[in-house]
Amino acid sequence: MILRPETDDLAAYLGADEVIDHQHPELRRLAAELATPEAAFHHVRDQVAHSADAGAYSGAFRASEVLAARNAICHGKSHLLAALLRAQGLPAGLCYQRLEDGEGGFVLHALNAVHLDGRWSRLDARGNREGVDTRYDLERERLAWPVRPEFGERDYPGVFTAPPAPLLRALARAVPGRSGYGHLPAELPGEPEPGPVGSGLPTPSPAGPGSSSA
């Protein structure tokens, strides 16, 4: 899909804030130790457990807290990967998908985009399990959940410098030890619904195999 950065100023995708806090000394130490974006991706994917897979929910979403907990949902993991990439001097942002939750509703999934070789490429460090095989691949996306528009799922084209404020407030409501995604919005706040093909309005991405869990 064609990604749409919030700004053409790549410096905006290098900044530190309260969530992507890559000035934290442990984050900077790890980023230097890992040295490459591929190693950073593999660390977040493989060494930080996805809460749902682990059966334990840390509630962590700030990058430094996710690093300390070694456990987070996709949002926390995407914040950590963005922080590590930025600490390595690479512009990195946040991307989102609306996915079916398996219970008749939707859940908002988070992933990343990194600017390398003159273009943005999406990466998904959610963590692998049966039926999920995410890879570091700048040429062909290897995401956890290719969207299925026929089920109302969608890719959001935006590349965000930081989590949107309503999403950040929702993440702050997480209770450590409480399972599930009930505190999250079902879709990206402020994004219009895609229009039908030929309407001149945004349309969904092509269909692909999806999942009912973020």
Buried (B, 14 or more C-beta within 10 A) or exposed (E): EEBEBBEEEEEBBBEBBEBBBBBBEEBBEBBEEBEEBBBBBBBBBEEBBBBBBBEEBBBBBBBBBBBEBEBBBBBBBBBBBBBBBBBBEBBBBBBBBBBBBEEEEBBBBBBBBBBBEEEBBBBBBBBBEEEBEBBBBBEEBBBBBBBBBEBBBBBBBBBBBBBBEEBBEBBEEBEEEEEBBEBBBEBBEEBEEBEEEEEEEBBBBEEBEBBBBB
